[in-house]
Amino acid sequence: MDNVSVSKGVFAHKGAYKIGNRQKKFESGNYFNEPWYLAYEETWTSIQKATEDMRSNMFQQILDDLESFVSKVKEKSIEQLENEIQTAILLTGVNVPDHAIMFQRIVSKLKPVTKHTAVIWSRDCNNINDITEESLYQLMNNKKDEKPYIKKNHCHMRALKLWHEQHCQTNDPLVIMITDFESCSPAVLHDFILTLNSYSNTMKFVLIFGVATTLHAIHRSLTYDVTSKLNVRVFHMQTQINILSHVLERTVFCTNIPFKLTGRAFQLLTDIFLFYDFSVENFLESYKICMIQHFYANNVNSLCCQPRMIKDRISSLTEDDLSEIKKLPSIEKYIQQLKTEKNTDDVIKSSKWKEILTQLLLEFHEYMDRFLLTLRCLHDLVSTLPNAPMGKQLREYYTKAVYMNNLRESHEYKECLQLLGFLSKTELLSKLNSLITIIEGSKDSAMVEVRENLRDHIKVIEVASFEVKATPIDVVSTGEKLSRLQLKEKLLKMSQMQSRSPYKQAQHDVINYLDQKVFSVYLINPNHVPANEIFCFSDGNLAKQHIRGSLRAAIHTGLNDPHVYLNCGCCKLENDDAIPSTLPDLSIIYKLHLESRKLINMYDWLQAFLIIIDPENDAKEQRNVDPKLQARFTQAVAELEFLGFIKSSRKKTDHVKRLT
């Protein structure tokens, strides 16, 4: 009898609502004209437009192919189809929430060809009746604004045939999309396809199967007598990993978007994508949450904008906002350096501070452009090395660069430099030319200098030979006694003194140049650059609380300290152990239950509750309890049981058992 409820009665509560009284509409905040909100809205609009353009470009090819496929079916007569159902197998990859958007795009793309489409999910395929009724209902009621042509429980194949004769032309195809093929019952699909095939001599059916694995899933699920009635064509979609890479190219790795995710926050979002849901839509929603946390109620971060708008944004800030900027850790450190260099405390007077701030923000934009360009060069240089020590995707390089204190100190980076020393002349020249291609479009003077230096190195490498001048080496001088360590050091020095071939020397020079003059200079962690707090969001813990919050921890916080969520003065606690009478009943019961042992005596619990609610009678035991107070206690206990903190005890009827 563990499931017996603690509460034994039902208590009515007179509500405040009266018939005729309209509820007040929710009033939105008055922050729409605030500088921080305008900056947030502008940035998010740019991100939305970039991702939408990316999706259109990526899905355009497959949408065009599906439209062409359905158009060819429409052009053919029913006799030419030879009693076969035209079927498109869409290899979508792992089933993720993003596929709902993709299939809606397919429906929109097919509208000029046919308006009769049905999108079926696995939840609609429990049995043959469910899938038939859902498919036919969507086909016959394709106009949302009009009254439904037929009720769902009246949908059957004879009704579809009659509707098709009255409302459709003979060549109009009826498209049925089954989005997650593997999740549907094979027996249900078997009967459904055979049913459609029996009517294929009077109506054109087109099936589109969304398959997450491989084409063999069709043959494993369906028997030969069913597959023989399908005329199959296969279409391939981009993988979710590639789609994420394109999204990052248009957002995080794009210089047109001033807001940047760095540090633990970026690593958290990519980890959730790779190890949890593979959903690009969820990634963008999490990205949006990070942006809201960065901009919300902080006018200082309104300076996260394009370079051309910096002066206008600074002029709109108040003196308090300008003072807040000086308190940012990176800028405070920068100010201390200025004071040390100029030996004066008047370096940031109000008149000069705006000019210094403008210069700092412009320098950060220049730094970020160089950082992203250099990161692409590093990725292009070492991503194709054996075993790819630093990874193959650009996001892996970005994660390391913005998370580690110094990228050059990592073991993977040093291993990549060693592997570059084993490249052949042809491979090295190909990689260096590729770097020049990446830098070619940059107008930055520093990047132009890097490009010219690389061209000089290429010229040297092209004419370098592989011949090595042999020189005799005296390993151990006669009569000289050396220890093992001394011999090792001497051999190391002699190997360094040994002359290299001209090619090896040129190869060594160009690798050293890239390491010491390019990567070490321009791949500095953004957190070490002044004004990074204005442009970068790296608080992974704050992002995790809103993206992957702990349900049990949130319930405990809400019950133990309601002020966190209610934000009212009566719930404010002087200390965590205090239990004022102004707290909600459920919070009082919860805090009392935390003080109890494994078994809680209901009578003692009630008395403790009454002492807090009615402190005037705390000196005497209350046997004649006010029914209203007893009802409040009983309701709060029942709610606590519903939340899973307690349950009835089988050992003692007047006790409850703690579950935490």
VEXTORFI-178676 format. One line per 10 residues: their letters; for each residue y, z, x of C-alpha. Coordinates in steps of 0.25 Angstrom, whole numbers, plus 5000, padded with zeros to 4 digits. Each point is the difference from the previous one (the first is absolute). Example, Ala and Ser with C-alpha at 12.3 -4.5 7.8 and 13.67 -1.06 7.14 Angstrom:
AS	4982/5031/5049 | 5014/4998/5006
This chain:
MDNVSVSKGV	5000/5000/5000 | 5009/4997/5012 | 5008/4991/4991 | 5004/5010/4990 | 5016/5000/4999 | 5007/5013/5003 | 5009/4998/4988 | 4995/5003/4986 | 5011/4995/4991 | 5010/4990/4997
FAHKGAYKIG	5015/5004/5000 | 5010/4991/4993 | 5014/4999/5006 | 5012/4996/4992 | 5007/4989/5008 | 5014/4997/5001 | 5000/4986/4995 | 5004/4997/4986 | 4998/4987/4992 | 5013/4992/5001
NRQKKFESGN	5004/5006/5013 | 4999/4989/5011 | 4996/5003/5014 | 5011/4998/5010 | 4998/4988/5009 | 4997/5002/5015 | 5013/4999/5007 | 4999/4993/5013 | 5007/5006/5013 | 5014/4996/5003
YFNEPWYLAY	4997/4996/5014 | 5000/4985/4998 | 5013/4998/5007 | 4997/5010/5011 | 5000/4993/5014 | 4985/5004/5003 | 4995/4994/4987 | 5007/4987/5002 | 4994/4999/5014 | 4987/5004/4995
EETWTSIQKA	5000/4989/4989 | 5005/4989/5009 | 4989/5003/5010 | 4989/5001/4990 | 5005/4987/4993 | 4999/4993/5013 | 4986/5005/5002 | 4996/4996/4986 | 5005/4986/5002 | 4993/4999/5014
TEDMRSNMFQ	4987/5004/4995 | 5001/4992/4987 | 5003/4987/5009 | 4988/5004/5009 | 4990/5001/4988 | 5005/4987/4994 | 4998/4993/5013 | 4986/5006/5003 | 4994/4998/4985 | 5007/4987/4998
QILDDLESFV	4988/4992/5006 | 4989/5006/4993 | 5009/5000/4987 | 5002/4985/5002 | 4985/4998/5002 | 4996/5008/4988 | 5010/4992/4991 | 4995/4987/5006 | 4985/5004/4997 | 5004/5004/4985
SKVKEKSIEQ	5008/4987/4999 | 4988/4991/5004 | 4991/5007/4990 | 5011/4997/4989 | 5000/4986/5004 | 4985/4998/4999 | 4993/4998/4986 | 4990/5010/4995 | 4989/4989/5003 | 5004/4999/5014
LENEIQTAIL	4998/5015/5003 | 4985/4998/4997 | 4998/5013/4992 | 5004/5008/5012 | 5011/5011/5001 | 5010/4998/5010 | 5001/5012/5009 | 5010/5005/5011 | 4995/5010/5010 | 5012/5008/5005
LTGVNVPDHA	4996/5008/5012 | 5011/5011/5000 | 4995/5010/5009 | 4999/5015/4997 | 5003/5003/4986 | 5014/5007/5000 | 5011/5002/4990 | 5008/4988/5005 | 4990/4991/4994 | 5006/5002/4986
IMFQRIVSKL	5013/4994/5005 | 4993/4989/5006 | 4992/4996/4987 | 5013/5001/4992 | 5006/4990/5010 | 4988/4991/4997 | 5002/5001/4985 | 5015/4996/5002 | 4996/4988/5009 | 4990/4995/4990
KPVTKHTAVI	5010/5001/4988 | 5005/4985/5001 | 4985/4996/5000 | 4994/5009/4989 | 5006/5012/4993 | 4986/5005/4996 | 4996/5010/5011 | 4993/5013/5000 | 4999/5010/5011 | 4988/5009/4999
WSRDCNNIND	4998/5013/5009 | 4987/5007/5002 | 5003/5011/4990 | 4999/4989/4989 | 4986/4996/5004 | 4992/5012/4996 | 4992/4991/4990 | 5000/4986/4995 | 5008/5004/4988 | 5011/5006/5008
ITEESLYQLM	5002/4988/5009 | 4999/4990/4989 | 5010/5007/4991 | 5010/5002/5011 | 4999/4986/5005 | 5001/4993/4987 | 5011/5010/4995 | 5009/4996/5012 | 4997/4985/4999 | 5003/5000/4985
NNKKDEKPYI	5012/5009/5001 | 5008/4995/5012 | 5014/5001/4993 | 5004/5014/5002 | 5012/4999/4990 | 4992/4995/4988 | 4991/5008/4991 | 4985/5000/5006 | 4992/4988/4994 | 4988/5008/4999
KKNHCHMRAL	4995/5015/5002 | 4992/5003/5012 | 4988/5004/4992 | 5000/4987/4993 | 4999/4992/5013 | 4987/4992/5001 | 4997/4986/5005 | 5000/4994/4987 | 5014/5005/4997 | 5004/4994/5014
KLWHEQHCQT	4994/4987/4997 | 5008/4999/4986 | 5013/5005/5007 | 4998/4989/5011 | 4999/4989/4990 | 5012/5005/4992 | 5010/5004/5012 | 4995/4992/5012 | 4999/4986/5006 | 4986/4996/5004
NDPLVIMITD	5003/5000/5015 | 5007/5013/5000 | 4992/5009/5010 | 4997/5015/4996 | 5002/5008/5013 | 4993/5013/5001 | 5002/5008/5013 | 4990/5011/5004 | 5008/5008/5010 | 4990/5009/5007
FESCSPAVLH	4987/4992/4999 | 4991/5010/5008 | 5004/5012/4991 | 4995/4993/4987 | 4986/5001/4995 | 4991/4988/5004 | 4993/5001/4987 | 5013/4999/4992 | 5005/4989/5008 | 4987/4992/4999
DFILTLNSYS	5000/5001/4985 | 5015/4997/4999 | 4999/4987/5009 | 4988/4995/4992 | 5008/5002/4987 | 5012/4993/5005 | 4991/4988/5005 | 4994/4999/4986 | 5014/4996/4995 | 5004/4992/5012
NTMKFVLIFG	4997/4987/4993 | 5012/5002/4990 | 5010/5009/5009 | 5004/4999/5015 | 4998/5014/5006 | 5005/5003/5014 | 4995/5013/5007 | 5007/5006/5012 | 4992/5011/5007 | 5008/5010/5009
VATTLHAIHR	4989/5003/5011 | 5003/5011/5010 | 4988/4997/5010 | 4994/4987/5002 | 4995/4988/4992 | 4986/5005/5001 | 5004/5011/4990 | 5000/4989/4989 | 4985/4996/5003 | 4996/5015/5001
SLTYDVTSKL	5005/5004/4987 | 4997/4987/4992 | 4987/4993/4998 | 4997/4986/5002 | 5001/4996/4986 | 5014/5005/4999 | 5005/4995/5013 | 4995/4986/4997 | 5009/4999/4988 | 5012/5003/5009
NVRVFHMQTQ	5008/4989/5008 | 5006/5009/5011 | 5012/4999/5010 | 5003/5010/5010 | 5015/5005/5003 | 5003/5009/5011 | 5012/5010/5000 | 5007/5007/5011 | 4994/5014/5004 | 5008/5012/4997
INILSHVLER	5002/5003/5015 | 5007/4986/5002 | 5009/5003/4988 | 5004/5013/5005 | 5003/4994/5014 | 5009/4990/4992 | 5007/5011/4992 | 5003/5008/5013 | 5006/4987/5006 | 5009/4999/4989
TVFCTNIPFK	5004/5015/4999 | 4997/5009/5012 | 5000/4990/5011 | 5012/4992/4994 | 5014/5002/5006 | 5006/4996/4987 | 4995/5014/4994 | 5008/5011/5007 | 4991/5011/4995 | 4988/5003/5009
LTGRAFQLLT	4987/5008/4998 | 4997/5007/5013 | 4991/5011/5006 | 4990/5007/4991 | 5006/4994/4987 | 4996/4986/5004 | 4986/5004/5005 | 4998/5008/4987 | 5003/4988/4991 | 4991/4990/5008
DIFLFYDFSV	4989/5011/5001 | 5000/5001/4985 | 4999/4985/4999 | 4989/4998/5010 | 4991/5012/4996 | 5003/5002/4985 | 5004/4989/4991 | 5003/4987/5007 | 5011/4998/4990 | 5013/4993/5004
ENFLESYKIC	5007/5005/4987 | 4997/5014/5003 | 5005/4998/5014 | 5013/4995/4995 | 5001/5011/4990 | 4998/5010/5011 | 5010/4993/5009 | 5010/5001/4988 | 4998/5015/4999 | 5003/5002/5015
MIQHFYANNV	5013/4992/4998 | 5004/5009/4988 | 4997/5012/5009 | 5009/4994/5011 | 5012/4996/4991 | 5000/5011/4989 | 5013/5008/4999 | 5003/4997/5015 | 5013/4991/5001 | 4998/5000/5015
NSLCCQPRMI	4988/4991/4999 | 5009/4990/4992 | 5003/4995/5014 | 4986/4994/5000 | 5005/4986/4998 | 5003/4987/5006 | 5009/4999/5012 | 5011/4993/4993 | 5001/5011/4989 | 5001/5012/5010
KDRISSLTED	5015/5001/5001 | 5001/5000/4984 | 4990/5011/4999 | 5006/5009/5010 | 5013/4999/4993 | 4994/5004/4987 | 4995/5013/5006 | 5007/5013/4999 | 5003/5010/5011 | 4988/5009/4996
DLSEIKKLPS	4991/4988/5001 | 5006/4996/5014 | 4998/5015/5004 | 4985/4999/4996 | 4998/4988/5008 | 5004/5008/5013 | 4989/5010/4996 | 4989/4990/5001 | 4991/5004/5012 | 5001/4986/5007
IEKYIQQLKT	5015/4999/4998 | 5002/5015/5004 | 4993/4997/5013 | 5008/4987/5002 | 5013/5008/4998 | 4996/5010/5010 | 4997/4989/5010 | 5014/4995/4998 | 5006/5013/5002 | 4993/5002/5013
EKNTDDVIKS	5004/4986/5005 | 5015/5001/4997 | 5001/5015/5002 | 5008/5002/4987 | 4997/5006/4986 | 5010/4990/4993 | 4991/4988/5001 | 4997/5000/4985 | 5013/5002/4994 | 5001/4995/4985
SKWKEILTQL	5008/4987/5005 | 4989/4996/5010 | 4988/5005/4993 | 4999/4988/4990 | 5001/4990/5012 | 4989/5007/5008 | 4991/5001/4987 | 5002/4985/4997 | 4996/4997/5015 | 4988/5009/4999
LLEFHEYMDR	4995/4993/4987 | 5002/4986/5006 | 4993/5004/5012 | 4988/5005/4992 | 4999/4987/4993 | 5000/4993/5013 | 4990/5009/5005 | 4991/4998/4988 | 5001/4985/5002 | 4996/5001/5014
FLLTLRCLHD	4989/5010/4997 | 4993/4991/4989 | 5001/4987/5009 | 4994/5007/5012 | 4989/5006/4992 | 4996/4986/4995 | 5000/4996/5015 | 4991/5011/5003 | 4991/4997/4988 | 4999/4985/5004
LVSTLPNAPM	4997/5004/5014 | 4989/5009/4999 | 4994/4999/4986 | 4990/4989/5005 | 4995/5008/5012 | 4985/5004/5000 | 4997/5011/4990 | 5015/5001/4997 | 5003/5014/5005 | 5013/5001/4992
GKQLREYYTK	4995/4993/4988 | 5001/4986/4994 | 5011/5003/4989 | 5015/5001/5002 | 5000/5013/4991 | 4990/5007/5010 | 5010/4997/5012 | 5012/5005/4991 | 4993/5012/4996 | 4997/5004/5015
AVYMNNLRES	5014/4997/5004 | 5007/5008/4989 | 4990/5012/5000 | 4998/5002/5015 | 5010/5006/5009 | 4999/4989/5010 | 4991/4988/4998 | 4999/4997/5015 | 4993/5013/5002 | 4988/4997/4991
HEYKECLQLL	4987/4997/5005 | 4999/4987/4992 | 5013/4994/5005 | 4995/5002/5015 | 4987/4994/4997 | 5007/4988/4994 | 5008/4998/5013 | 4988/5001/5009 | 4993/4989/4991 | 5012/4991/5001
GFLSKTELLS	4997/5000/5015 | 4987/4993/4998 | 5006/4988/4992 | 4998/4986/5005 | 5012/4992/5004 | 4999/4991/4987 | 4999/5012/4991 | 5012/5008/5006 | 5009/4988/4999 | 4996/4998/4986
KLNSLITIIE	5004/5014/4997 | 5013/5000/5007 | 5004/4987/4993 | 4996/5007/4987 | 5010/5011/5003 | 5011/4990/5003 | 4997/4994/4986 | 5001/5014/4993 | 5014/5003/5008 | 5005/4986/4998
GSKDSAMVEV	5007/5002/4987 | 5007/5013/5005 | 5015/4999/5003 | 5000/5014/5006 | 5005/5000/5015 | 4990/5009/5005 | 4988/4992/4993 | 5007/4987/5006 | 4999/5006/5014 | 4985/5004/4998
RENLRDHIKV	4997/4986/4995 | 5007/4994/5013 | 4993/5009/5009 | 4986/4997/4994 | 5003/4985/5002 | 5003/5003/5015 | 4986/5007/5001 | 4993/4989/4993 | 5006/4990/5010 | 4995/5009/5011
IEVASFEVKA	4986/5001/4994 | 4999/4985/4998 | 5001/4997/5014 | 4993/5012/5006 | 4986/4998/5007 | 4988/5008/5001 | 4998/5000/5015 | 4999/5013/5007 | 5003/5002/5015 | 4989/5007/5006
TPIDVVSTGE	5004/5012/5009 | 4990/5009/5007 | 5000/5014/4996 | 4997/5012/5009 | 4993/5010/4990 | 4999/5011/5010 | 5006/5002/5013 | 4991/5002/5012 | 4999/5015/5003 | 5008/5004/4988
KLSRLQLKEK	4993/5011/4991 | 5003/4999/4985 | 4996/5008/4988 | 4995/4994/4988 | 5014/5001/4993 | 5007/4995/5012 | 4991/4988/5001 | 5002/4997/4985 | 5015/5001/5002 | 5000/4991/5012
LLKMSQMQSR	4991/4989/4992 | 5010/5000/4989 | 5012/4998/5009 | 4993/4989/5007 | 4996/4993/4987 | 5015/5001/4996 | 5004/4994/5013 | 4990/4989/4998 | 5007/4987/4997 | 4999/4994/4986
SPYKQAQHDV	4999/4985/4997 | 5014/4994/4995 | 4994/5000/4986 | 4996/5014/5000 | 5013/5005/5005 | 5008/4992/4989 | 4991/5005/4990 | 5002/5014/5005 | 5015/4998/5000 | 5001/4995/4986
INYLDQKVFS	4991/5011/4994 | 5009/5010/5007 | 5012/4994/4995 | 4995/5000/4986 | 4996/5015/5001 | 5012/5006/5007 | 5012/4991/4996 | 4996/4996/4986 | 4990/5009/4993 | 5005/5013/5006
VYLINPNHVP	5014/4997/4997 | 4999/4994/4986 | 4988/5007/4994 | 5006/5014/4999 | 4996/5009/4989 | 5011/4998/4989 | 5000/5016/4998 | 5006/5000/5014 | 5012/4991/4996 | 5013/5006/4995
ANEIFCFSDG	5002/4998/4985 | 4986/4998/4997 | 5000/5010/4989 | 5009/4991/4992 | 4991/4988/5001 | 4986/5006/5002 | 4991/5008/4991 | 4988/5007/5007 | 4997/5013/4993 | 4985/4998/4997
NLAKQHIRGS	4999/5014/4994 | 5011/4998/4989 | 4994/4986/4997 | 4986/5006/4999 | 5005/5010/4990 | 5005/4989/4990 | 4989/4990/5003 | 4987/5008/5002 | 5004/5013/4994 | 4990/5012/4999
LRAAIHTGLN	4997/5002/4985 | 4995/5014/5002 | 5011/5004/5009 | 5011/4995/4990 | 4994/5008/4989 | 5000/5012/5008 | 5014/4998/5004 | 5005/4998/4986 | 4993/5012/4995 | 5003/5009/5011
DPHVYLNCGC	5015/4996/5001 | 5004/4992/4988 | 5014/4999/5005 | 4996/4989/5010 | 4997/4991/4988 | 5009/5006/4988 | 5012/5002/5009 | 5005/5011/4991 | 5007/5013/5004 | 4991/5009/4991
CKLENDDAIP	4988/4996/5008 | 5006/5002/5014 | 4992/5010/5008 | 5005/5010/5010 | 4987/5000/5007 | 4987/4993/4998 | 4993/5013/4995 | 5010/5003/4989 | 4996/4998/4986 | 5013/5001/4991
STLPDLSIIY	4999/5000/4985 | 5008/4987/4999 | 4988/4991/5006 | 4992/4992/4990 | 4988/5007/4995 | 4990/4991/5007 | 5007/5003/5013 | 4999/5015/4998 | 4985/5000/4996 | 4998/4991/5012
KLHLESRKLI	5007/5009/5010 | 4993/5013/4994 | 4986/4993/5002 | 5003/4997/5014 | 5000/5015/5002 | 4987/5002/4994 | 4986/5000/5005 | 4988/4991/4996 | 4999/5006/4986 | 5013/5003/4992
NMYDWLQAFL	5000/5010/4989 | 5007/4994/4988 | 5005/5013/4995 | 5006/5004/5014 | 5006/4986/5001 | 5006/5001/4986 | 5007/5013/5004 | 5005/4995/5013 | 5006/4988/4992 | 5006/5009/4990
IIIDPENDAK	5007/5009/5010 | 5007/4988/5006 | 5004/4994/4987 | 5004/5013/4994 | 5004/5009/5011 | 5006/5011/4991 | 4986/5004/4996 | 4994/5000/5014 | 4998/5016/5000 | 4989/5000/4989
EQRNVDPKLQ	4988/4992/4997 | 5002/4990/4989 | 4988/5000/4990 | 5008/4995/4988 | 5004/4987/5006 | 5010/4991/4994 | 4993/4988/4994 | 5010/4990/5005 | 4998/5006/5014 | 4985/4999/4999
ARFTQAVAEL	5001/4986/4995 | 5008/4996/5012 | 4991/5007/5009 | 4988/4993/4994 | 5006/4986/5000 | 5004/5002/5015 | 4986/5004/5003 | 4994/4988/4993 | 5009/4991/5008 | 4996/5006/5013
EFLGFIKSSR	4985/4998/4996 | 5004/4986/4996 | 5006/4998/5014 | 4987/5005/5006 | 5004/5013/5007 | 4991/5009/4991 | 4988/5000/4991 | 4993/5009/4991 | 4990/5010/5006 | 4986/5001/4996
KKTDHVKRLT	4998/5013/5006 | 5011/5008/4993 | 5006/4995/4987 | 5014/5007/5002 | 5001/4993/5014 | 5004/4986/5005 | 4995/4994/5013 | 5010/4995/5011 | 4996/4986/5005 | 5010/4999/5011
